[in-house]
Amino acid sequence: MSLMEVLISVVVVGLALVPFLTMTFSTSKQIASVGRHLVAAQVARSVMDRLLDLPHDECRREAEALMAAGEMAVEADPEWGPSLAATVAPAGGAAAGGAAAGGGGSAGIDEGARTRLFQDMRYAVQVLSAPTPEEQTRLFLLEVTVSWTPDRTGSVRQSYRIKTIKYQERL
């Protein structure tokens, strides 16, 4: 083979790899975005379930207190903080600790991964009253919105929102 043939081969292979690498980078960004959406959905569902488990009047008071507090960082929530702290893998790695102890599973996630997932994730609760005074004593609309920045620049925020109606329980 001559030097010219080798150079042409390198250029052709290099040009063929550019679209492949671009597609791989784009796909990894999309996978990360889907992962953040799934985490946001889980956070929203968890906050909603926590509120809906309360009796009607207590649910409304708690939801209105959260609404008055405004947006809250997920890591700063007193309900989520201890749970998130418990997910961190012990020093030495999750796989090594879990297998050595005979647990047979992962002991947690890397603290850096947890921080990347939740560092800019915030949630807000909104309570909307029913249209008529009679209905206002029996039901209200509860909305939880979780937002985050996909590129961590803070310029654009994405959000996930769920709504439900809380009815007064009747005995």
C-alpha positions as CSV (number, residue, x, y, z in Angstrom):
1,M,0.0,0.0,0.0
2,S,1.2,3.5,-0.7
3,L,1.1,6.4,1.7
4,M,-1.6,8.0,-0.5
5,E,-3.9,5.0,-0.2
6,V,-3.5,4.9,3.6
7,L,-4.3,8.7,3.9
8,I,-7.4,8.3,1.7
9,S,-8.6,5.3,3.9
10,V,-8.1,7.4,7.1
11,V,-10.1,10.3,5.6
12,V,-12.9,8.0,4.4
13,V,-13.2,6.2,7.8
14,G,-13.0,9.6,9.6
15,L,-15.8,11.0,7.5
16,A,-17.9,7.9,8.1
17,L,-17.4,8.1,11.9
18,V,-18.6,11.8,12.2
19,P,-22.3,11.0,11.7
20,F,-22.1,8.0,13.9
21,L,-20.5,10.0,16.8
22,T,-23.0,12.8,16.3
23,M,-25.9,10.3,16.5
24,T,-24.4,8.7,19.6
25,F,-24.0,12.0,21.4
26,S,-27.6,13.0,20.5
27,T,-29.0,9.7,21.7
28,S,-27.2,9.9,25.0
29,K,-28.6,13.4,25.6
30,Q,-32.1,12.1,24.8
31,I,-31.7,9.2,27.2
32,A,-30.7,11.5,30.0
33,S,-33.7,13.8,29.2
34,V,-36.1,10.8,29.4
35,G,-34.5,9.8,32.7
36,R,-35.0,13.2,34.2
37,H,-38.7,13.2,33.0
38,L,-39.2,9.8,34.8
39,V,-37.6,11.1,38.0
40,A,-39.8,14.2,37.8
41,A,-42.9,12.1,37.3
42,Q,-42.0,10.0,40.3
43,V,-41.4,13.1,42.5
44,A,-44.7,14.6,41.4
45,R,-46.6,11.3,42.1
46,S,-44.9,11.0,45.5
47,V,-45.9,14.5,46.6
48,M,-49.4,14.0,45.3
49,D,-49.8,10.6,47.0
50,R,-48.4,12.1,50.3
51,L,-51.1,14.8,50.2
52,L,-53.9,12.5,49.0
53,D,-53.3,10.1,51.9
54,L,-54.4,12.8,54.3
55,P,-58.0,13.5,55.3
56,H,-59.7,16.2,53.2
57,D,-59.3,19.2,55.6
58,E,-55.7,18.2,56.6
59,C,-54.8,17.7,52.9
60,R,-56.1,21.1,52.0
61,R,-54.2,22.8,54.9
62,E,-50.9,21.0,54.0
63,A,-51.3,21.7,50.3
64,E,-52.1,25.4,51.0
65,A,-49.0,25.6,53.2
66,L,-46.9,24.1,50.4
67,M,-48.5,26.5,48.0
68,A,-47.7,29.5,50.2
69,A,-44.1,28.3,50.6
70,G,-43.7,28.5,46.8
71,E,-41.3,26.3,44.8
72,M,-39.2,24.0,46.9
73,A,-36.0,22.1,46.0
74,V,-36.6,18.4,46.1
75,E,-33.5,17.9,48.2
76,A,-34.7,20.6,50.7
77,D,-38.1,18.9,51.3
78,P,-38.1,17.4,54.8
79,E,-40.0,14.4,53.5
80,W,-37.6,13.7,50.7
81,G,-34.3,14.7,52.3
82,P,-33.8,11.6,54.5
83,S,-35.0,9.3,51.7
84,L,-32.5,10.7,49.3
85,A,-29.7,10.6,51.8
86,A,-30.4,6.9,52.3
87,T,-30.0,6.2,48.6
88,V,-26.3,7.1,48.6
89,A,-23.9,4.1,48.2
90,P,-21.5,3.6,51.1
91,A,-17.8,4.4,50.5
92,G,-16.1,1.6,48.5
93,G,-18.9,1.2,45.9
94,A,-22.5,-0.1,45.9
95,A,-21.6,-3.4,44.3
96,A,-18.7,-4.3,46.5
97,G,-20.6,-3.4,49.7
98,G,-23.8,-5.2,48.7
99,A,-22.0,-8.4,47.5
100,A,-19.6,-8.5,50.4
101,A,-22.3,-8.2,53.0
102,G,-24.3,-10.9,51.3
103,G,-27.0,-8.5,50.5
104,G,-27.1,-9.7,46.9
105,G,-28.0,-6.2,45.6
106,S,-27.0,-2.6,45.2
107,A,-26.7,-0.7,48.4
108,G,-27.4,2.7,46.8
109,I,-26.4,5.1,44.0
110,D,-23.4,7.2,43.6
111,E,-23.8,10.6,45.4
112,G,-22.7,12.4,42.2
113,A,-25.5,10.7,40.2
114,R,-28.0,11.6,42.9
115,T,-26.9,15.2,42.9
116,R,-27.0,15.4,39.1
117,L,-30.6,14.1,39.2
118,F,-32.0,16.3,41.9
119,Q,-29.7,19.4,42.1
120,D,-32.0,21.7,40.1
121,M,-35.3,19.8,40.5
122,R,-38.0,21.8,42.2
123,Y,-41.7,21.3,42.9
124,A,-44.7,23.5,43.6
125,V,-48.2,22.7,44.8
126,Q,-51.3,24.6,43.8
127,V,-54.8,24.4,45.3
128,L,-57.7,25.6,43.2
129,S,-61.2,25.9,44.8
130,A,-64.3,24.5,43.2
131,P,-66.6,27.0,41.3
132,T,-69.6,27.0,43.7
133,P,-69.6,27.6,47.5
134,E,-71.4,24.3,48.0
135,E,-68.7,22.4,46.1
136,Q,-65.9,24.3,47.8
137,T,-66.7,22.6,51.1
138,R,-66.5,19.1,49.5
139,L,-63.7,19.2,46.9
140,F,-60.8,21.1,45.5
141,L,-58.3,20.7,42.6
142,L,-54.8,19.8,43.6
143,E,-51.9,20.3,41.2
144,V,-48.2,19.4,41.6
145,T,-45.6,20.7,39.1
146,V,-42.0,19.5,39.1
147,S,-39.5,21.6,37.1
148,W,-35.9,21.3,36.1
149,T,-33.3,22.6,33.7
150,P,-32.4,20.0,31.1
151,D,-29.0,21.6,30.2
152,R,-28.2,23.0,33.7
153,T,-27.8,26.5,32.5
154,G,-31.0,27.7,34.1
155,S,-32.2,29.6,31.1
156,V,-35.0,27.2,30.1
157,R,-37.0,25.0,32.5
158,Q,-38.9,21.9,31.6
159,S,-41.8,20.7,33.8
160,Y,-44.0,17.8,34.5
161,R,-47.5,18.5,36.0
162,I,-50.2,16.3,37.4
163,K,-53.7,17.3,38.6
164,T,-56.4,15.6,40.6
165,I,-59.5,16.4,42.5
166,K,-59.6,15.7,46.3
167,Y,-63.1,14.8,47.5
168,Q,-64.2,15.0,51.1
169,E,-64.5,11.5,52.5
170,R,-68.1,10.5,53.5
171,L,-68.7,8.0,56.2
